[in-house]
Amino acid sequence: MGNRDKLLEGALRCLHEKGFAQTTARDIATAAGVSLAAIGYHFGTTEALLNAALIRAMENWGEELDEALNDERDAALPPAERFVAVWTRVIDSVTANRPLWTTQFELVTQIGHHPERALQWNEAQDEAQFGLAELFHGIDADGEPELARIVGGLYQALLTGVVVQHIVSPEVAMSGSDLITALREVARRLGGERRDLQKSV
């Protein structure tokens, strides 16, 4: 492994252990086992190195999420069981890879200050929404792009909230079974409201 890769791996390790705001150039150089001067030689600035490490962290997170969301065994399950199985794997991934998931939320807090990260994040969000709509309900983004965006956006919002719960307060966080019970109850109540409205017209 060359010094450039060592620096990226060191920066990524520091991000997981200390977070973006607390990581210094010396921290990275020490973790990578290279000199401080190597940062300037390979990346120009510490910020540029951290940006590159965050991109790699986002790629790693995407791979972890894709693995958690997609399992060939799900295809044979009824929709409700598939829903619970997928969420259970996501939650297990959060538990097993807490630093990786935590880094992603710190990345979100940095996006407003870095337009190049915002562009990458937006592209990833579009793909995620379409992928989630396809995964849970078989909605084709090519045939129904707006429906895929909305339904996928709902699942993306759920995903974000559930991950935060399990990072911050895992003892009271929602499980896959909790989620499907809650969604069914919300749908039932919304359906009842619709029927009440129809009766009043």
Rosetta constraint file for C-alpha pairs under 8 A:
AtomPair CA 1 CA 5 HARMONIC 6.11 0.50
AtomPair CA 1 CA 6 HARMONIC 6.45 0.50
AtomPair CA 2 CA 6 HARMONIC 6.18 0.50
AtomPair CA 3 CA 7 HARMONIC 6.02 0.50
AtomPair CA 3 CA 32 HARMONIC 7.91 0.50
AtomPair CA 3 CA 34 HARMONIC 6.88 0.50
AtomPair CA 3 CA 38 HARMONIC 7.24 0.50
AtomPair CA 4 CA 8 HARMONIC 6.38 0.50
AtomPair CA 4 CA 38 HARMONIC 7.90 0.50
AtomPair CA 4 CA 42 HARMONIC 6.06 0.50
AtomPair CA 5 CA 9 HARMONIC 6.13 0.50
AtomPair CA 6 CA 10 HARMONIC 5.94 0.50
AtomPair CA 6 CA 32 HARMONIC 5.11 0.50
AtomPair CA 6 CA 33 HARMONIC 7.61 0.50
AtomPair CA 6 CA 34 HARMONIC 7.82 0.50
AtomPair CA 7 CA 11 HARMONIC 5.93 0.50
AtomPair CA 7 CA 28 HARMONIC 6.69 0.50
AtomPair CA 7 CA 29 HARMONIC 6.82 0.50
AtomPair CA 7 CA 31 HARMONIC 8.00 0.50
AtomPair CA 7 CA 32 HARMONIC 5.22 0.50
AtomPair CA 7 CA 34 HARMONIC 7.60 0.50
AtomPair CA 7 CA 39 HARMONIC 7.27 0.50
AtomPair CA 7 CA 49 HARMONIC 7.78 0.50
AtomPair CA 8 CA 12 HARMONIC 6.06 0.50
AtomPair CA 8 CA 32 HARMONIC 7.95 0.50
AtomPair CA 8 CA 49 HARMONIC 7.00 0.50
AtomPair CA 8 CA 52 HARMONIC 7.25 0.50
AtomPair CA 8 CA 53 HARMONIC 5.52 0.50
AtomPair CA 9 CA 13 HARMONIC 6.13 0.50
AtomPair CA 9 CA 32 HARMONIC 6.89 0.50
AtomPair CA 9 CA 53 HARMONIC 7.56 0.50
AtomPair CA 10 CA 14 HARMONIC 6.19 0.50
AtomPair CA 10 CA 28 HARMONIC 5.32 0.50
AtomPair CA 10 CA 29 HARMONIC 7.17 0.50
AtomPair CA 10 CA 30 HARMONIC 7.88 0.50
AtomPair CA 10 CA 31 HARMONIC 4.85 0.50
AtomPair CA 10 CA 32 HARMONIC 4.44 0.50
AtomPair CA 11 CA 15 HARMONIC 6.12 0.50
AtomPair CA 11 CA 28 HARMONIC 5.12 0.50
AtomPair CA 11 CA 31 HARMONIC 7.50 0.50
AtomPair CA 11 CA 32 HARMONIC 7.60 0.50
AtomPair CA 11 CA 49 HARMONIC 7.41 0.50
AtomPair CA 11 CA 50 HARMONIC 6.43 0.50
AtomPair CA 11 CA 53 HARMONIC 6.04 0.50
AtomPair CA 12 CA 16 HARMONIC 6.31 0.50
AtomPair CA 12 CA 50 HARMONIC 7.97 0.50
AtomPair CA 12 CA 53 HARMONIC 5.45 0.50
AtomPair CA 12 CA 54 HARMONIC 7.25 0.50
AtomPair CA 12 CA 56 HARMONIC 7.85 0.50
AtomPair CA 12 CA 57 HARMONIC 6.82 0.50
AtomPair CA 13 CA 17 HARMONIC 6.15 0.50
AtomPair CA 13 CA 31 HARMONIC 7.51 0.50
AtomPair CA 14 CA 18 HARMONIC 5.46 0.50
AtomPair CA 14 CA 19 HARMONIC 6.71 0.50
AtomPair CA 14 CA 20 HARMONIC 7.99 0.50
AtomPair CA 14 CA 23 HARMONIC 6.24 0.50
AtomPair CA 14 CA 27 HARMONIC 7.02 0.50
AtomPair CA 14 CA 28 HARMONIC 6.49 0.50
AtomPair CA 14 CA 31 HARMONIC 7.34 0.50
AtomPair CA 15 CA 19 HARMONIC 4.32 0.50
AtomPair CA 15 CA 20 HARMONIC 5.41 0.50
AtomPair CA 15 CA 23 HARMONIC 6.70 0.50
AtomPair CA 15 CA 103 HARMONIC 6.64 0.50
AtomPair CA 16 CA 99 HARMONIC 4.86 0.50
AtomPair CA 16 CA 100 HARMONIC 6.33 0.50
AtomPair CA 16 CA 102 HARMONIC 7.58 0.50
AtomPair CA 16 CA 103 HARMONIC 6.10 0.50
AtomPair CA 17 CA 99 HARMONIC 7.05 0.50
AtomPair CA 18 CA 22 HARMONIC 5.74 0.50
AtomPair CA 18 CA 23 HARMONIC 6.05 0.50
AtomPair CA 19 CA 23 HARMONIC 6.26 0.50
AtomPair CA 19 CA 103 HARMONIC 6.81 0.50
AtomPair CA 19 CA 106 HARMONIC 7.33 0.50
AtomPair CA 20 CA 50 HARMONIC 7.77 0.50
AtomPair CA 20 CA 103 HARMONIC 7.94 0.50
AtomPair CA 20 CA 106 HARMONIC 7.00 0.50
AtomPair CA 20 CA 107 HARMONIC 7.97 0.50
AtomPair CA 23 CA 27 HARMONIC 6.22 0.50
AtomPair CA 23 CA 28 HARMONIC 7.30 0.50
AtomPair CA 24 CA 28 HARMONIC 6.49 0.50
AtomPair CA 24 CA 46 HARMONIC 7.82 0.50
AtomPair CA 25 CA 29 HARMONIC 6.20 0.50
AtomPair CA 25 CA 36 HARMONIC 6.89 0.50
AtomPair CA 25 CA 39 HARMONIC 7.78 0.50
AtomPair CA 25 CA 46 HARMONIC 5.87 0.50
AtomPair CA 26 CA 30 HARMONIC 6.02 0.50
AtomPair CA 26 CA 36 HARMONIC 6.51 0.50
AtomPair CA 27 CA 31 HARMONIC 6.13 0.50
AtomPair CA 28 CA 32 HARMONIC 5.97 0.50
AtomPair CA 29 CA 33 HARMONIC 5.86 0.50
AtomPair CA 29 CA 34 HARMONIC 5.26 0.50
AtomPair CA 29 CA 35 HARMONIC 5.77 0.50
AtomPair CA 29 CA 36 HARMONIC 5.54 0.50
AtomPair CA 29 CA 39 HARMONIC 7.61 0.50
AtomPair CA 30 CA 34 HARMONIC 6.64 0.50
AtomPair CA 30 CA 35 HARMONIC 7.78 0.50
AtomPair CA 34 CA 38 HARMONIC 6.70 0.50
AtomPair CA 35 CA 39 HARMONIC 7.63 0.50
AtomPair CA 36 CA 40 HARMONIC 7.49 0.50
AtomPair CA 37 CA 41 HARMONIC 6.36 0.50
AtomPair CA 38 CA 42 HARMONIC 6.03 0.50
AtomPair CA 39 CA 43 HARMONIC 5.58 0.50
AtomPair CA 39 CA 44 HARMONIC 6.49 0.50
AtomPair CA 39 CA 45 HARMONIC 6.56 0.50
AtomPair CA 39 CA 46 HARMONIC 6.51 0.50
AtomPair CA 39 CA 49 HARMONIC 7.27 0.50
AtomPair CA 40 CA 44 HARMONIC 4.10 0.50
AtomPair CA 40 CA 45 HARMONIC 5.46 0.50
AtomPair CA 40 CA 46 HARMONIC 7.43 0.50
AtomPair CA 43 CA 48 HARMONIC 5.90 0.50
AtomPair CA 43 CA 49 HARMONIC 5.59 0.50
AtomPair CA 44 CA 48 HARMONIC 6.75 0.50
AtomPair CA 44 CA 49 HARMONIC 7.87 0.50
AtomPair CA 45 CA 49 HARMONIC 6.49 0.50
AtomPair CA 46 CA 50 HARMONIC 6.18 0.50
AtomPair CA 47 CA 51 HARMONIC 6.07 0.50
AtomPair CA 48 CA 52 HARMONIC 6.27 0.50
AtomPair CA 49 CA 53 HARMONIC 6.16 0.50
AtomPair CA 50 CA 54 HARMONIC 6.02 0.50
AtomPair CA 51 CA 55 HARMONIC 6.30 0.50
AtomPair CA 52 CA 56 HARMONIC 6.36 0.50
AtomPair CA 53 CA 57 HARMONIC 6.08 0.50
AtomPair CA 54 CA 58 HARMONIC 6.08 0.50
AtomPair CA 54 CA 107 HARMONIC 7.03 0.50
AtomPair CA 55 CA 59 HARMONIC 6.25 0.50
AtomPair CA 56 CA 60 HARMONIC 6.15 0.50
AtomPair CA 57 CA 61 HARMONIC 6.03 0.50
AtomPair CA 57 CA 100 HARMONIC 7.13 0.50
AtomPair CA 57 CA 103 HARMONIC 7.44 0.50
AtomPair CA 57 CA 104 HARMONIC 7.42 0.50
AtomPair CA 58 CA 62 HARMONIC 6.05 0.50
AtomPair CA 58 CA 104 HARMONIC 6.64 0.50
AtomPair CA 59 CA 63 HARMONIC 6.29 0.50
AtomPair CA 60 CA 64 HARMONIC 6.21 0.50
AtomPair CA 60 CA 100 HARMONIC 7.91 0.50
AtomPair CA 61 CA 65 HARMONIC 6.01 0.50
AtomPair CA 61 CA 100 HARMONIC 6.50 0.50
AtomPair CA 61 CA 101 HARMONIC 6.83 0.50
AtomPair CA 61 CA 104 HARMONIC 7.45 0.50
AtomPair CA 62 CA 66 HARMONIC 5.96 0.50
AtomPair CA 63 CA 67 HARMONIC 6.16 0.50
AtomPair CA 64 CA 68 HARMONIC 6.24 0.50
AtomPair CA 64 CA 93 HARMONIC 7.48 0.50
AtomPair CA 65 CA 69 HARMONIC 6.05 0.50
AtomPair CA 65 CA 90 HARMONIC 7.07 0.50
AtomPair CA 65 CA 93 HARMONIC 7.91 0.50
AtomPair CA 66 CA 70 HARMONIC 5.94 0.50
AtomPair CA 67 CA 71 HARMONIC 7.19 0.50
AtomPair CA 68 CA 86 HARMONIC 6.80 0.50
AtomPair CA 68 CA 89 HARMONIC 5.28 0.50
AtomPair CA 68 CA 90 HARMONIC 5.24 0.50
AtomPair CA 68 CA 93 HARMONIC 6.83 0.50
AtomPair CA 69 CA 86 HARMONIC 5.54 0.50
AtomPair CA 69 CA 87 HARMONIC 7.76 0.50
AtomPair CA 69 CA 89 HARMONIC 7.21 0.50
AtomPair CA 69 CA 90 HARMONIC 6.78 0.50
AtomPair CA 69 CA 135 HARMONIC 7.94 0.50
AtomPair CA 70 CA 74 HARMONIC 7.70 0.50
AtomPair CA 70 CA 86 HARMONIC 7.56 0.50
AtomPair CA 70 CA 135 HARMONIC 7.88 0.50
AtomPair CA 71 CA 75 HARMONIC 7.84 0.50
AtomPair CA 73 CA 77 HARMONIC 7.44 0.50
AtomPair CA 74 CA 82 HARMONIC 5.54 0.50
AtomPair CA 74 CA 85 HARMONIC 7.55 0.50
AtomPair CA 74 CA 86 HARMONIC 8.00 0.50
AtomPair CA 75 CA 82 HARMONIC 7.76 0.50
AtomPair CA 77 CA 81 HARMONIC 5.93 0.50
AtomPair CA 77 CA 82 HARMONIC 5.46 0.50
AtomPair CA 78 CA 82 HARMONIC 6.08 0.50
AtomPair CA 79 CA 83 HARMONIC 6.08 0.50
AtomPair CA 79 CA 136 HARMONIC 7.41 0.50
AtomPair CA 79 CA 137 HARMONIC 8.00 0.50
AtomPair CA 80 CA 84 HARMONIC 6.49 0.50
AtomPair CA 80 CA 180 HARMONIC 7.52 0.50
AtomPair CA 81 CA 85 HARMONIC 6.09 0.50
AtomPair CA 82 CA 86 HARMONIC 6.07 0.50
AtomPair CA 82 CA 136 HARMONIC 7.90 0.50
AtomPair CA 83 CA 87 HARMONIC 6.35 0.50
AtomPair CA 83 CA 136 HARMONIC 6.84 0.50
AtomPair CA 83 CA 176 HARMONIC 7.29 0.50
AtomPair CA 83 CA 180 HARMONIC 7.53 0.50
AtomPair CA 84 CA 88 HARMONIC 6.00 0.50
AtomPair CA 84 CA 176 HARMONIC 4.57 0.50
AtomPair CA 84 CA 177 HARMONIC 5.82 0.50
AtomPair CA 84 CA 180 HARMONIC 7.17 0.50
AtomPair CA 85 CA 89 HARMONIC 6.37 0.50
AtomPair CA 85 CA 176 HARMONIC 7.20 0.50
AtomPair CA 86 CA 90 HARMONIC 6.34 0.50
AtomPair CA 86 CA 176 HARMONIC 7.78 0.50
AtomPair CA 87 CA 91 HARMONIC 6.14 0.50
AtomPair CA 87 CA 175 HARMONIC 7.34 0.50
AtomPair CA 87 CA 176 HARMONIC 4.93 0.50
AtomPair CA 88 CA 92 HARMONIC 6.12 0.50
AtomPair CA 88 CA 175 HARMONIC 6.85 0.50
AtomPair CA 88 CA 176 HARMONIC 5.44 0.50
AtomPair CA 89 CA 93 HARMONIC 6.10 0.50
AtomPair CA 90 CA 94 HARMONIC 6.35 0.50
AtomPair CA 91 CA 95 HARMONIC 6.31 0.50
AtomPair CA 91 CA 162 HARMONIC 7.88 0.50
AtomPair CA 91 CA 163 HARMONIC 7.16 0.50
AtomPair CA 91 CA 166 HARMONIC 7.29 0.50
AtomPair CA 91 CA 175 HARMONIC 7.57 0.50
AtomPair CA 92 CA 96 HARMONIC 6.12 0.50
AtomPair CA 93 CA 97 HARMONIC 5.73 0.50
AtomPair CA 93 CA 98 HARMONIC 7.79 0.50
AtomPair CA 94 CA 98 HARMONIC 5.20 0.50
AtomPair CA 94 CA 101 HARMONIC 6.35 0.50
AtomPair CA 94 CA 163 HARMONIC 6.70 0.50
AtomPair CA 94 CA 166 HARMONIC 7.04 0.50
AtomPair CA 94 CA 167 HARMONIC 7.32 0.50
AtomPair CA 95 CA 166 HARMONIC 7.41 0.50
AtomPair CA 95 CA 167 HARMONIC 7.84 0.50
AtomPair CA 97 CA 101 HARMONIC 6.53 0.50
AtomPair CA 98 CA 102 HARMONIC 5.97 0.50
AtomPair CA 98 CA 167 HARMONIC 6.91 0.50
AtomPair CA 99 CA 103 HARMONIC 6.03 0.50
AtomPair CA 100 CA 104 HARMONIC 6.75 0.50
AtomPair CA 101 CA 105 HARMONIC 6.91 0.50
AtomPair CA 101 CA 163 HARMONIC 7.80 0.50
AtomPair CA 102 CA 106 HARMONIC 6.56 0.50
AtomPair CA 102 CA 167 HARMONIC 7.19 0.50
AtomPair CA 103 CA 107 HARMONIC 6.16 0.50
AtomPair CA 104 CA 108 HARMONIC 6.44 0.50
AtomPair CA 105 CA 109 HARMONIC 6.68 0.50
AtomPair CA 106 CA 110 HARMONIC 6.66 0.50
AtomPair CA 107 CA 111 HARMONIC 6.41 0.50
AtomPair CA 108 CA 112 HARMONIC 7.96 0.50
AtomPair CA 110 CA 114 HARMONIC 6.78 0.50
AtomPair CA 111 CA 115 HARMONIC 6.78 0.50
AtomPair CA 111 CA 117 HARMONIC 5.62 0.50
AtomPair CA 111 CA 118 HARMONIC 5.32 0.50
AtomPair CA 112 CA 118 HARMONIC 6.97 0.50
AtomPair CA 114 CA 118 HARMONIC 6.58 0.50
AtomPair CA 115 CA 119 HARMONIC 6.35 0.50
AtomPair CA 116 CA 120 HARMONIC 6.55 0.50
AtomPair CA 117 CA 121 HARMONIC 6.01 0.50
AtomPair CA 118 CA 122 HARMONIC 6.01 0.50
AtomPair CA 119 CA 123 HARMONIC 6.32 0.50
AtomPair CA 120 CA 124 HARMONIC 6.28 0.50
AtomPair CA 121 CA 125 HARMONIC 6.10 0.50
AtomPair CA 122 CA 126 HARMONIC 6.38 0.50
AtomPair CA 123 CA 127 HARMONIC 6.53 0.50
AtomPair CA 124 CA 128 HARMONIC 6.06 0.50
AtomPair CA 125 CA 129 HARMONIC 6.09 0.50
AtomPair CA 126 CA 130 HARMONIC 6.36 0.50
AtomPair CA 126 CA 149 HARMONIC 7.56 0.50
AtomPair CA 127 CA 131 HARMONIC 5.99 0.50
AtomPair CA 128 CA 132 HARMONIC 6.04 0.50
AtomPair CA 128 CA 152 HARMONIC 7.34 0.50
AtomPair CA 128 CA 156 HARMONIC 7.39 0.50
AtomPair CA 129 CA 133 HARMONIC 6.25 0.50
AtomPair CA 129 CA 148 HARMONIC 6.93 0.50
AtomPair CA 129 CA 149 HARMONIC 5.74 0.50
AtomPair CA 129 CA 150 HARMONIC 7.89 0.50
AtomPair CA 129 CA 151 HARMONIC 7.56 0.50
AtomPair CA 129 CA 152 HARMONIC 3.96 0.50
AtomPair CA 129 CA 153 HARMONIC 5.32 0.50
AtomPair CA 129 CA 155 HARMONIC 7.51 0.50
AtomPair CA 129 CA 156 HARMONIC 6.38 0.50
AtomPair CA 130 CA 134 HARMONIC 6.26 0.50
AtomPair CA 130 CA 140 HARMONIC 7.80 0.50
AtomPair CA 130 CA 141 HARMONIC 5.81 0.50
AtomPair CA 130 CA 145 HARMONIC 7.89 0.50
AtomPair CA 130 CA 148 HARMONIC 5.44 0.50
AtomPair CA 130 CA 149 HARMONIC 6.05 0.50
AtomPair CA 130 CA 152 HARMONIC 5.68 0.50
AtomPair CA 131 CA 135 HARMONIC 6.02 0.50
AtomPair CA 131 CA 152 HARMONIC 7.19 0.50
AtomPair CA 132 CA 136 HARMONIC 6.11 0.50
AtomPair CA 132 CA 151 HARMONIC 7.96 0.50
AtomPair CA 132 CA 152 HARMONIC 5.06 0.50
AtomPair CA 132 CA 155 HARMONIC 6.59 0.50
AtomPair CA 132 CA 156 HARMONIC 7.43 0.50
AtomPair CA 133 CA 137 HARMONIC 5.74 0.50
AtomPair CA 133 CA 138 HARMONIC 6.46 0.50
AtomPair CA 133 CA 139 HARMONIC 5.46 0.50
AtomPair CA 133 CA 140 HARMONIC 7.72 0.50
AtomPair CA 133 CA 141 HARMONIC 7.96 0.50
AtomPair CA 133 CA 148 HARMONIC 5.32 0.50
AtomPair CA 133 CA 149 HARMONIC 7.54 0.50
AtomPair CA 133 CA 151 HARMONIC 5.71 0.50
AtomPair CA 133 CA 152 HARMONIC 4.42 0.50
AtomPair CA 133 CA 155 HARMONIC 7.66 0.50
AtomPair CA 134 CA 138 HARMONIC 4.12 0.50
AtomPair CA 134 CA 139 HARMONIC 4.65 0.50
AtomPair CA 134 CA 140 HARMONIC 6.06 0.50
AtomPair CA 134 CA 141 HARMONIC 7.57 0.50
AtomPair CA 134 CA 148 HARMONIC 7.50 0.50
AtomPair CA 135 CA 139 HARMONIC 7.95 0.50
AtomPair CA 139 CA 144 HARMONIC 7.00 0.50
AtomPair CA 139 CA 147 HARMONIC 7.61 0.50
AtomPair CA 139 CA 148 HARMONIC 5.92 0.50
AtomPair CA 140 CA 144 HARMONIC 5.85 0.50
AtomPair CA 140 CA 145 HARMONIC 7.23 0.50
AtomPair CA 140 CA 148 HARMONIC 6.82 0.50
AtomPair CA 141 CA 145 HARMONIC 4.31 0.50
AtomPair CA 141 CA 146 HARMONIC 7.67 0.50
AtomPair CA 141 CA 147 HARMONIC 7.73 0.50
AtomPair CA 141 CA 148 HARMONIC 5.33 0.50
AtomPair CA 141 CA 149 HARMONIC 7.67 0.50
AtomPair CA 144 CA 148 HARMONIC 6.09 0.50
AtomPair CA 145 CA 149 HARMONIC 6.07 0.50
AtomPair CA 146 CA 150 HARMONIC 6.25 0.50
AtomPair CA 147 CA 151 HARMONIC 6.00 0.50
AtomPair CA 148 CA 152 HARMONIC 5.54 0.50
AtomPair CA 148 CA 153 HARMONIC 7.98 0.50
AtomPair CA 149 CA 153 HARMONIC 5.72 0.50
AtomPair CA 150 CA 154 HARMONIC 6.32 0.50
AtomPair CA 151 CA 155 HARMONIC 6.54 0.50
AtomPair CA 152 CA 156 HARMONIC 6.05 0.50
AtomPair CA 153 CA 157 HARMONIC 6.11 0.50
AtomPair CA 154 CA 158 HARMONIC 6.27 0.50
AtomPair CA 155 CA 159 HARMONIC 6.00 0.50
AtomPair CA 156 CA 160 HARMONIC 6.18 0.50
AtomPair CA 157 CA 161 HARMONIC 6.23 0.50
AtomPair CA 158 CA 162 HARMONIC 6.00 0.50
AtomPair CA 159 CA 163 HARMONIC 6.08 0.50
AtomPair CA 160 CA 164 HARMONIC 6.25 0.50
AtomPair CA 161 CA 165 HARMONIC 6.18 0.50
AtomPair CA 162 CA 166 HARMONIC 6.28 0.50
AtomPair CA 162 CA 173 HARMONIC 7.01 0.50
AtomPair CA 162 CA 174 HARMONIC 6.51 0.50
AtomPair CA 163 CA 167 HARMONIC 6.15 0.50
AtomPair CA 164 CA 168 HARMONIC 5.98 0.50
AtomPair CA 165 CA 169 HARMONIC 5.34 0.50
AtomPair CA 165 CA 170 HARMONIC 6.05 0.50
AtomPair CA 165 CA 172 HARMONIC 7.67 0.50
AtomPair CA 165 CA 173 HARMONIC 5.08 0.50
AtomPair CA 165 CA 174 HARMONIC 7.37 0.50
AtomPair CA 166 CA 170 HARMONIC 4.07 0.50
AtomPair CA 166 CA 171 HARMONIC 7.74 0.50
AtomPair CA 166 CA 173 HARMONIC 5.54 0.50
AtomPair CA 166 CA 174 HARMONIC 7.91 0.50
AtomPair CA 169 CA 173 HARMONIC 6.14 0.50
AtomPair CA 174 CA 178 HARMONIC 5.59 0.50
AtomPair CA 174 CA 179 HARMONIC 6.42 0.50
AtomPair CA 175 CA 179 HARMONIC 6.26 0.50
AtomPair CA 176 CA 180 HARMONIC 6.50 0.50
AtomPair CA 177 CA 181 HARMONIC 6.20 0.50
AtomPair CA 178 CA 182 HARMONIC 6.08 0.50
AtomPair CA 179 CA 183 HARMONIC 6.10 0.50
AtomPair CA 180 CA 184 HARMONIC 6.06 0.50
AtomPair CA 181 CA 185 HARMONIC 6.24 0.50
AtomPair CA 182 CA 186 HARMONIC 6.14 0.50
AtomPair CA 183 CA 187 HARMONIC 6.04 0.50
AtomPair CA 184 CA 188 HARMONIC 6.05 0.50
AtomPair CA 185 CA 189 HARMONIC 6.15 0.50
AtomPair CA 186 CA 190 HARMONIC 6.06 0.50
AtomPair CA 187 CA 191 HARMONIC 5.95 0.50
AtomPair CA 188 CA 192 HARMONIC 6.20 0.50
AtomPair CA 189 CA 193 HARMONIC 6.26 0.50
AtomPair CA 190 CA 194 HARMONIC 6.26 0.50
AtomPair CA 191 CA 195 HARMONIC 6.34 0.50
AtomPair CA 192 CA 196 HARMONIC 6.22 0.50
AtomPair CA 193 CA 197 HARMONIC 6.21 0.50
AtomPair CA 194 CA 198 HARMONIC 6.24 0.50
AtomPair CA 195 CA 199 HARMONIC 6.30 0.50
AtomPair CA 196 CA 200 HARMONIC 6.42 0.50
AtomPair CA 197 CA 201 HARMONIC 6.52 0.50
